[in-house]
Amino acid sequence: MRSPFPIRPTWIVELRRHLTLSILLAVFVGRIVATYPIFNDTFDEAGHIRAGLEILQRGSFTIQAEQPPLGTLLLAVLPYYFADLRLTASNQLWGDGAWGRGDAAYFWKSLALARVGNLIFAVLLFYFIYRWTLLLYGARAAAIACLLVVCCPNLIAHASLATLDIGAAATVLIAAYFLWRWSRHSGLRYCLASAAACSVAVLCKISAIFFLPFLGASYFLAARWSRWRQTPPKEMALSWPGVLRATLFAAIVLFAIWAGYLFEVGQLVPPGHRYTSPFHLGDAASVPNRILKVFGTLPLPAPRFVQGVVEVLAHNESGHRAYLLGRFSQHGWWYYFPIAVAVKSTIPMLLLAALGTLLLWKRGAIYPLMGVVVILVLAMSANLNLGVRYVLPVYPFLIILGAGVLADKRPAVLVVAFLLTAWHTGESINAHPDYLSYFNQIARGREERFLLDSNLDWGQDLITLRDWANSNPDKRPIWLLYSPDSLDFKHIGVDATDGRSRVLVGRPNAAGWWAVFATPMIKPENTWFRDHPPTLRLSPTLKLIYVSLADLEALSGST
């Protein structure tokens, strides 16, 4: 009997699917690029660009030795060739560097070109989330996964900056994807693909060497668990083809890392020298000191890579001043990242991921869930609590879990899933363009009471201040409470501001308008600014306080 409903030809279905994906990808890229002229360089961008320029100009890796070369190189290559951006003898971009000596137009052009370098990671992230979701849950869920990516504030925020975090998120996902394929289809094809993907991930950010071994091991254990349960212990035997593939995998990764460092050979500690680090290495039994003791004087391939591992471990050993829920700590808190993910993610995306975990346990949900668990657990055991960006790789896995709900055929579940997706989309549209400082309803309006650093104020909002100052010329001068001091404010167009003035005693020392940014405001010595209600709030990171002569006299009297 002929169906009463017309059957669409396969090519029409495929055309519609590709058209939908193309539109979503174009929107994703467009939302990223739209932020370029809105935010000035954040605290870390100049350092990453400088590291890439050093490789291009000198073939060396001394700037930011703790970071591998691939990610920084991609950030530097476009401004190097198309904006003639070069390092000076001081290795700086501000001050006597190219940005300090150039005009505002040159700064914006070269910064935008550096940020464009991360679009390749944004596109790869988009594609592999689609691909993995398609294999696990089907075409409808894969399309929704792409929509969740397009509307994820954290992914847009870090894809729009010249930093290494979106590269880490994309390459860890790709490596995890191929390790998953290899765990399910043993053979040379996915062995080689996994080796290539893991190599790229490690060359983008060193944290990949901590995440990927545990992810790979968990995938292989999960894939073989049911088989092992059904195999008597006496019949278990070592698979020599598997051993050979694992050896080939390790050899390719090591060789690729060496190639990434231009086949450099050298010593960590040359004869007659002592190893120096900006971080405290810990006691003699610490891991960085043990590595130096064993390998320090040996000729090594890619010694700068080993140095990078030592520096990352030393940084973790010494800790870093972090902020959470009104408190500061040098070594952080084990619960920092769960709280950061809870308040920095849209609530509907978290609900979708939780629903996907509950409903799809037997349909492969365990694999993306492993990605979330491994990354969070390892990050929670570390001492570096400097932003949700450190666990940015969890977001692709959360998205895959959330989109998987669309594989359920029950009408009630689908209605809930579509409503949550619509809510997630609305949250993202409402957040534009302040994706970096996005917080959900749990912390919104009181963000600085929860988190700081790159979660909220990464120095990106000077242009917001510039635009307000240009629209209100009668409000000059504007005094600044801003950190750090390295930027030349006039070179990026903030010429209505006295960029050299800083608060001296934790309270205003001049009458007029004070532009108070979130990161310095929360410091204990600046409690007056923190507790004083704003005259005007320009963004989540920036409030304006008008200080009159009477206020100054009252402050002097209280002193």
C-alpha positions as CSV (number, residue, x, y, z in Angstrom):
1,M,0.0,0.0,0.0
2,R,1.4,3.4,-1.0
3,S,2.1,5.8,1.8
4,P,-0.2,8.9,1.9
5,F,2.8,11.1,2.7
6,P,5.3,12.0,-0.1
7,I,8.8,10.7,0.4
8,R,11.5,13.3,-0.1
9,P,14.4,12.2,-2.3
10,T,17.6,11.6,-0.4
11,W,19.4,14.4,-2.2
12,I,16.8,16.9,-1.0
13,V,17.2,15.8,2.6
14,E,21.0,16.0,2.3
15,L,20.8,19.4,0.6
16,R,18.6,20.7,3.4
17,R,21.0,19.3,6.1
18,H,24.0,20.9,4.5
19,L,22.3,24.2,4.0
20,T,21.2,24.2,7.7
21,L,24.8,23.4,8.8
22,S,26.3,26.1,6.5
23,I,23.9,28.7,7.9
24,L,24.7,27.7,11.5
25,L,28.4,27.7,10.9
26,A,28.2,31.2,9.2
27,V,26.3,32.5,12.2
28,F,28.8,31.0,14.6
29,V,31.8,32.6,12.8
30,G,29.8,35.9,12.4
31,R,29.1,36.1,16.1
32,I,32.8,35.5,16.8
33,V,34.1,38.1,14.4
34,A,31.5,40.7,15.5
35,T,33.2,41.0,18.8
36,Y,36.7,41.9,17.4
37,P,36.2,45.7,17.3
38,I,34.2,45.8,20.6
39,F,36.9,44.5,23.0
40,N,40.5,45.5,23.3
41,D,43.2,43.0,24.0
42,T,42.8,41.0,27.2
43,F,45.6,40.4,29.7
44,D,47.0,37.3,28.0
45,E,46.6,38.0,24.3
46,A,49.8,40.1,23.8
47,G,51.9,37.4,25.5
48,H,50.6,34.6,23.2
49,I,51.1,36.7,20.1
50,R,54.6,37.6,21.2
51,A,55.5,33.9,21.6
52,G,54.3,33.2,18.0
53,L,56.2,36.1,16.6
54,E,59.4,34.9,18.3
55,I,59.0,31.6,16.5
56,L,58.5,33.3,13.1
57,Q,61.2,35.8,13.5
58,R,63.9,33.8,15.4
59,G,62.9,30.2,15.4
60,S,63.2,30.1,19.2
61,F,60.8,29.4,22.1
62,T,61.9,31.5,25.1
63,I,58.8,33.6,25.4
64,Q,56.1,31.7,27.3
65,A,58.1,28.5,27.5
66,E,55.2,26.8,29.2
67,Q,53.1,27.1,26.1
68,P,53.7,24.8,23.0
69,P,54.3,26.5,19.7
70,L,51.4,25.5,17.4
71,G,48.6,27.6,19.0
72,T,50.8,30.7,19.4
73,L,52.1,30.3,15.9
74,L,48.6,30.4,14.4
75,L,47.9,33.6,16.3
76,A,51.0,35.3,15.0
77,V,51.1,34.2,11.4
78,L,48.5,36.6,9.9
79,P,49.6,39.8,11.7
80,Y,53.2,38.9,10.9
81,Y,52.6,38.6,7.1
82,F,49.7,41.0,6.6
83,A,50.3,43.7,9.2
84,D,54.1,43.5,9.4
85,L,53.9,43.0,13.1
86,R,57.4,42.4,14.6
87,L,59.0,42.1,18.0
88,T,61.5,44.7,19.0
89,A,64.6,44.1,21.2
90,S,62.4,44.3,24.3
91,N,60.1,41.5,23.1
92,Q,57.1,43.7,23.9
93,L,54.1,44.9,21.9
94,W,53.2,47.8,24.1
95,G,55.7,50.3,25.4
96,D,58.4,50.6,22.8
97,G,56.9,47.7,20.8
98,A,54.8,47.8,17.6
99,W,51.5,48.5,19.4
100,G,53.0,51.2,21.5
101,R,54.7,53.0,18.6
102,G,51.8,52.5,16.1
103,D,48.5,54.2,16.0
104,A,45.1,52.9,17.1
105,A,44.2,51.7,13.6
106,Y,47.3,49.6,13.4
107,F,46.6,48.1,16.8
108,W,43.1,47.1,15.9
109,K,44.1,45.7,12.5
110,S,46.9,43.5,13.9
111,L,44.8,42.3,16.9
112,A,41.9,41.3,14.6
113,L,44.3,39.4,12.4
114,A,45.7,37.5,15.4
115,R,42.2,36.7,16.6
116,V,41.3,35.4,13.1
117,G,43.9,32.6,13.6
118,N,41.5,30.9,16.1
119,L,38.7,30.6,13.5
120,I,40.2,27.3,12.3
121,F,39.7,25.8,15.7
122,A,36.2,27.2,15.9
123,V,35.3,25.5,12.6
124,L,36.9,22.2,13.6
125,L,35.1,22.3,16.9
126,F,31.8,22.9,15.2
127,Y,32.4,20.0,12.7
128,F,33.5,17.4,15.2
129,I,30.7,18.1,17.6
130,Y,28.3,17.6,14.7
131,R,30.1,14.4,13.6
132,W,30.3,12.7,17.0
133,T,26.7,13.6,17.8
134,L,25.6,12.3,14.4
135,L,27.2,8.9,15.0
136,L,25.8,8.6,18.6
137,Y,22.3,10.1,18.3
138,G,21.4,10.8,14.7
139,A,20.9,13.8,12.3
140,R,18.3,15.7,14.4
141,A,20.4,15.6,17.5
142,A,23.5,16.6,15.5
143,A,21.8,19.7,14.1
144,I,20.7,20.7,17.6
145,A,24.2,20.2,18.8
146,C,25.4,22.7,16.2
147,L,22.8,25.2,17.4
148,L,24.0,24.7,21.0
149,V,27.5,25.5,19.9
150,V,26.5,28.6,18.0
151,C,24.8,29.8,21.2
152,C,27.3,28.8,23.8
153,P,28.7,32.0,25.4
154,N,31.9,30.5,26.7
155,L,32.9,29.0,23.3
156,I,32.1,32.2,21.5
157,A,34.0,34.3,24.1
158,H,37.2,32.3,23.8
159,A,37.0,31.7,20.1
160,S,37.0,35.5,19.7
161,L,40.3,36.1,21.5
162,A,43.9,35.5,20.6
163,T,44.4,33.0,23.3
164,L,45.0,29.2,23.4
165,D,41.8,28.0,25.2
166,I,39.5,27.5,22.2
167,G,42.4,25.6,20.5
168,A,42.7,23.3,23.5
169,A,38.9,22.7,23.5
170,A,38.8,21.9,19.8
171,T,41.9,19.7,19.7
172,V,41.1,17.7,22.9
173,L,37.6,17.0,21.5
174,I,39.1,15.8,18.1
175,A,41.7,13.6,19.9
176,A,39.0,12.2,22.1
177,Y,36.8,11.5,19.1
178,F,39.5,9.5,17.3
179,L,40.5,7.7,20.5
180,W,36.8,6.7,20.9
181,R,36.7,5.5,17.3
182,W,40.0,3.5,17.8
183,S,38.6,1.9,21.0
184,R,35.6,0.6,19.1
185,H,37.4,-0.2,15.8
186,S,40.8,-1.5,16.4
187,G,43.0,-1.1,13.4
188,L,45.7,1.0,11.8
189,R,43.4,3.7,10.4
190,Y,42.1,5.1,13.7
191,C,45.5,4.4,15.4
192,L,47.1,6.9,12.9
193,A,44.3,9.4,13.2
194,S,44.4,9.3,17.0
195,A,48.2,9.8,17.0
196,A,47.9,12.8,14.7
197,A,45.1,14.3,16.7
198,C,46.8,13.8,20.0
199,S,50.0,15.3,18.6
200,V,48.2,18.5,17.5
201,A,46.4,18.7,20.9
202,V,49.6,18.6,22.8
203,L,51.3,21.1,20.5
204,C,48.4,23.5,21.1
205,K,48.3,23.3,24.9
206,I,50.3,21.2,27.4
207,S,47.3,20.4,29.5
208,A,46.3,17.9,26.8
209,I,49.0,15.5,28.0
210,F,47.2,15.3,31.3
211,F,43.7,14.9,29.9
212,L,44.1,12.6,26.9
213,P,45.9,9.6,28.5
214,F,43.0,9.2,31.0
215,L,40.4,9.8,28.3
216,G,41.9,7.2,26.0
217,A,42.3,4.7,28.8
218,S,38.7,5.1,29.9
219,Y,37.4,4.7,26.3
220,F,39.3,1.5,25.8
221,L,38.2,0.1,29.1
222,A,34.6,0.9,28.4
223,A,34.8,-0.6,24.9
224,R,36.3,-3.8,26.1
225,W,34.6,-4.2,29.5
226,S,31.6,-6.3,28.2
227,R,34.0,-8.5,26.1
228,W,36.3,-9.1,29.1
229,R,33.3,-10.0,31.3
230,Q,32.4,-12.8,28.9
231,T,35.9,-14.1,28.4
232,P,37.3,-16.7,30.9
233,P,40.6,-15.5,32.5
234,K,42.5,-18.5,31.0
235,E,41.5,-17.4,27.5
236,M,42.7,-13.9,27.9
237,A,45.9,-13.3,26.0
238,L,48.1,-10.3,25.0
239,S,47.2,-8.9,21.6
240,W,50.5,-8.4,19.8
241,P,49.0,-6.4,17.0
242,G,47.5,-4.1,19.6
243,V,50.9,-3.7,21.3
244,L,52.4,-2.9,18.0
245,R,49.7,-0.3,17.2
246,A,50.2,1.3,20.7
247,T,53.9,1.5,20.1
248,L,53.4,3.1,16.7
249,F,51.0,5.6,18.3
250,A,53.5,6.6,20.9
251,A,56.3,6.9,18.3
252,I,54.2,9.1,16.1
253,V,53.2,11.4,18.9
254,L,56.8,11.8,20.2
255,F,58.1,12.4,16.7
256,A,55.4,15.0,15.9
257,I,56.1,16.9,19.1
258,W,59.8,17.0,18.2
259,A,58.9,18.2,14.7
260,G,56.7,20.9,16.3
261,Y,59.8,22.2,18.1
262,L,61.7,22.3,14.8
263,F,63.8,19.2,15.7
264,E,65.6,21.1,18.4
265,V,68.1,19.1,20.6
266,G,69.5,20.4,23.8
267,Q,69.7,20.4,27.5
268,L,67.4,21.8,30.1
269,V,70.3,22.8,32.3
270,P,73.5,23.4,30.3
271,P,76.8,22.7,32.1
272,G,77.7,25.4,34.6
273,H,74.1,26.8,34.8
274,R,71.3,26.5,37.2
275,Y,67.6,26.1,36.2
276,T,65.6,29.2,36.8
277,S,61.8,29.5,36.8
278,P,59.3,32.2,37.4
279,F,57.6,29.7,39.7
280,H,58.6,28.0,42.9
281,L,59.7,24.4,42.0
282,G,58.8,23.0,45.4
283,D,60.9,20.8,47.6
284,A,63.4,18.2,46.4
285,A,60.7,15.5,46.1
286,S,58.4,17.6,43.9
287,V,57.7,16.3,40.4
288,P,59.4,19.3,38.6
289,N,62.5,18.8,40.6
290,R,62.5,15.1,39.9
291,I,62.3,15.7,36.2
292,L,65.1,18.2,36.4
293,K,67.2,15.7,38.4
294,V,66.8,12.9,35.9
295,F,66.7,14.8,32.6
296,G,68.2,18.2,33.4
297,T,71.7,17.6,32.0
298,L,70.9,15.0,29.3
299,P,70.7,16.0,25.6
300,L,67.0,15.8,24.8
301,P,64.9,16.1,21.7
302,A,62.5,19.1,22.0
303,P,64.0,20.3,25.3
304,R,61.7,23.3,25.3
305,F,58.7,21.0,25.4
306,V,60.1,19.2,28.5
307,Q,60.8,22.7,29.9
308,G,57.1,23.6,29.3
309,V,56.0,20.5,31.2
310,V,58.3,21.5,34.1
311,E,57.0,25.1,34.1
312,V,53.3,23.9,34.1
313,L,54.0,21.6,37.0
314,A,56.0,24.2,38.8
315,H,53.2,26.7,38.3
316,N,50.8,24.2,39.8
317,E,53.2,23.5,42.6
318,S,53.5,27.2,43.6
319,G,49.8,27.9,42.9
320,H,48.4,31.2,41.7
321,R,46.3,33.8,43.5
322,A,42.7,32.9,42.8
323,Y,39.3,34.2,43.8
324,L,36.0,32.5,44.6
325,L,32.9,33.5,46.5
326,G,34.6,36.6,48.1
327,R,37.7,34.8,49.2
328,F,41.3,34.7,47.8
329,S,43.6,31.6,47.9
330,Q,47.0,30.8,46.5
331,H,46.2,27.2,45.9
332,G,42.6,27.4,45.1
333,W,39.7,25.1,46.0
334,W,38.8,21.6,44.9
335,Y,35.2,22.8,44.2
336,Y,36.2,25.8,42.1
337,F,35.6,24.4,38.6
338,P,32.2,22.8,39.4
339,I,31.0,26.2,40.7
340,A,32.5,28.0,37.7
341,V,30.8,25.7,35.3
342,A,27.5,26.0,37.2
343,V,27.4,29.8,37.1
344,K,29.1,30.4,33.7
345,S,27.0,28.0,31.7
346,T,23.5,28.6,30.6
347,I,21.1,26.8,32.9
348,P,19.2,25.1,30.0
349,M,22.4,23.6,28.6
350,L,23.2,22.1,32.0
351,L,19.7,20.8,32.3
352,L,19.9,19.3,28.8
353,A,23.3,17.6,29.6
354,A,21.8,16.2,32.9
355,L,18.7,14.9,31.0
356,G,20.9,13.4,28.3
357,T,22.9,11.5,30.9
358,L,19.8,10.1,32.5
359,L,18.0,9.1,29.3
360,L,20.8,7.9,27.1
361,W,22.9,5.8,29.3
362,K,22.5,2.8,27.0
363,R,23.0,4.8,23.8
364,G,26.6,5.9,24.2
365,A,26.1,8.7,26.7
366,I,28.9,7.2,28.8
367,Y,31.5,8.4,26.2
368,P,30.8,12.2,26.3
369,L,30.1,11.9,30.0
370,M,33.6,10.4,30.5
371,G,35.0,13.5,28.8
372,V,33.2,15.8,31.3
373,V,34.2,13.7,34.3
374,V,37.9,13.2,33.4
375,I,38.5,16.8,32.6
376,L,36.7,18.1,35.7
377,V,38.3,15.6,38.1
378,L,41.8,16.4,36.9
379,A,41.2,20.1,37.0
380,M,39.8,19.9,40.5
381,S,42.9,18.2,41.7
382,A,45.1,21.1,40.4
383,N,46.1,24.3,42.2
384,L,45.4,26.7,39.3
385,N,41.9,28.2,39.6
386,L,42.1,31.0,37.0
387,G,38.9,30.7,35.1
388,V,36.4,28.4,33.5
389,R,38.6,28.5,30.4
390,Y,40.9,26.0,32.1
391,V,38.1,23.4,31.7
392,L,36.7,24.8,28.4
393,P,37.1,21.3,26.8
394,V,34.2,20.1,28.9
395,Y,31.7,22.2,26.9
396,P,31.8,20.1,23.7
397,F,31.1,17.0,25.7
398,L,28.2,18.8,27.6
399,I,26.8,19.9,24.3
400,I,26.9,16.4,22.8
401,L,25.2,15.0,25.9
402,G,22.5,17.7,25.8
403,A,21.8,17.3,22.1
404,G,21.4,13.6,22.6
405,V,18.1,14.2,24.3
406,L,16.7,14.8,20.8
407,A,17.3,11.2,20.0
408,D,14.4,10.3,22.3
409,K,11.1,9.7,20.5
410,R,8.7,10.5,23.4
411,P,6.8,13.7,22.6
412,A,7.0,15.0,26.1
413,V,10.8,14.7,26.2
414,L,11.1,16.3,22.8
415,V,9.0,19.3,23.9
416,V,11.1,19.8,27.0
417,A,14.3,19.5,24.8
418,F,13.1,22.1,22.3
419,L,12.0,24.5,25.1
420,L,15.4,24.2,26.8
421,T,17.1,24.8,23.4
422,A,15.0,27.9,22.8
423,W,15.9,29.2,26.3
424,H,19.6,28.5,25.7
425,T,19.4,30.4,22.4
426,G,17.6,33.3,24.0
427,E,20.2,33.5,26.8
428,S,23.0,33.7,24.1
429,I,21.3,36.4,22.1
430,N,20.7,38.4,25.3
431,A,24.4,38.1,26.2
432,H,25.7,39.7,23.0
433,P,28.4,40.9,22.9
434,D,29.5,40.3,26.5
435,Y,30.1,36.6,26.1
436,L,33.2,36.6,28.2
437,S,31.5,38.1,31.2
438,Y,28.3,36.0,30.8
439,F,26.9,34.6,34.1
440,N,23.6,32.8,34.4
441,Q,20.7,33.7,36.7
442,I,22.4,32.2,39.7
443,A,25.0,34.9,39.8
444,R,23.8,37.6,37.4
445,G,24.0,41.1,38.8
446,R,26.5,40.2,41.5
447,E,29.1,38.4,39.3
448,E,32.1,39.8,41.2
449,R,30.9,38.1,44.4
450,F,31.3,34.7,42.7
451,L,34.3,34.8,40.2
452,L,36.8,37.2,38.8
453,D,39.8,36.8,36.4
454,S,39.0,35.7,32.9
455,N,35.5,34.7,34.1
456,L,34.5,38.3,34.2
457,D,37.1,41.1,33.9
458,W,40.1,40.2,31.7
459,G,40.7,43.8,30.9
460,Q,38.5,43.7,27.8
461,D,36.1,46.6,28.5
462,L,38.3,49.7,28.0
463,I,36.4,50.3,24.7
464,T,33.1,50.5,26.6
465,L,34.7,53.2,28.7
466,R,36.0,55.0,25.6
467,D,32.7,55.0,23.9
468,W,30.9,56.4,27.0
469,A,33.6,59.1,27.5
470,N,33.4,60.2,23.9
471,S,29.6,60.5,24.2
472,N,30.0,62.5,27.4
473,P,32.8,65.0,26.9
474,D,31.7,67.1,29.8
475,K,32.6,64.2,32.2
476,R,36.4,64.5,31.8
477,P,38.8,63.7,33.3
478,I,37.9,60.2,34.2
479,W,40.1,58.5,36.8
480,L,40.9,54.8,36.5
481,L,40.9,51.9,38.8
482,Y,42.3,49.3,36.3
483,S,44.8,46.5,36.3
484,P,47.4,45.9,34.9
485,D,49.5,49.0,34.1
486,S,51.0,47.7,30.8
487,L,48.5,49.1,28.4
488,D,48.9,52.5,26.7
489,F,45.3,53.7,26.9
490,K,45.6,56.5,24.4
491,H,46.9,54.2,21.7
492,I,43.6,52.3,21.8
493,G,41.5,55.4,21.8
494,V,40.8,56.0,25.5
495,D,42.1,59.6,25.2
496,A,39.5,61.0,27.5
497,T,41.0,59.2,30.4
498,D,43.9,59.9,32.6
499,G,45.4,56.5,32.2
500,R,48.2,57.0,34.7
501,S,46.2,57.8,37.7
502,R,45.7,55.0,40.2
503,V,44.1,54.9,43.6
504,L,46.8,55.4,46.2
505,V,45.2,54.6,49.6
506,G,42.2,52.3,48.7
507,R,39.9,55.3,48.2
508,P,39.5,58.1,45.6
509,N,42.3,60.7,45.7
510,A,40.7,63.1,43.2
511,A,37.3,64.5,42.5
512,G,35.4,63.5,39.4
513,W,34.3,60.4,37.6
514,W,36.0,57.1,38.6
515,A,35.9,54.2,36.2
516,V,36.2,51.1,38.5
517,F,36.9,47.7,36.9
518,A,35.9,44.5,38.7
519,T,39.3,42.8,39.2
520,P,41.0,45.6,41.1
521,M,37.7,46.6,42.8
522,I,37.5,43.4,44.7
523,K,41.0,43.6,46.2
524,P,41.0,44.1,50.0
525,E,42.7,47.5,49.8
526,N,39.9,48.8,47.5
527,T,36.9,48.1,49.8
528,W,35.7,51.7,49.4
529,F,35.1,51.2,45.7
530,R,33.7,47.8,46.2
531,D,31.1,48.9,48.7
532,H,30.2,52.2,47.2
533,P,27.1,52.0,45.0
534,P,27.7,52.9,41.4
535,T,26.5,56.1,39.9
536,L,26.2,54.3,36.6
537,R,27.0,50.7,35.5
538,L,28.3,50.4,32.0
539,S,28.8,46.6,31.9
540,P,29.2,43.6,34.3
541,T,32.9,44.5,34.6
542,L,32.7,48.3,34.8
543,K,31.0,50.7,37.1
544,L,31.2,54.5,37.2
545,I,31.3,56.4,40.5
546,Y,31.1,60.2,40.7
547,V,33.2,61.5,43.6
548,S,32.4,65.1,44.6
549,L,34.7,67.5,46.5
550,A,32.3,67.0,49.5
551,D,32.9,63.3,49.3
552,L,36.7,63.9,49.3
553,E,36.4,66.2,52.4
554,A,34.3,63.6,54.2
555,L,36.9,60.9,53.4
556,S,39.7,63.1,54.6
557,G,37.8,63.8,57.8
558,S,37.3,60.0,58.4
559,T,41.0,59.4,57.9
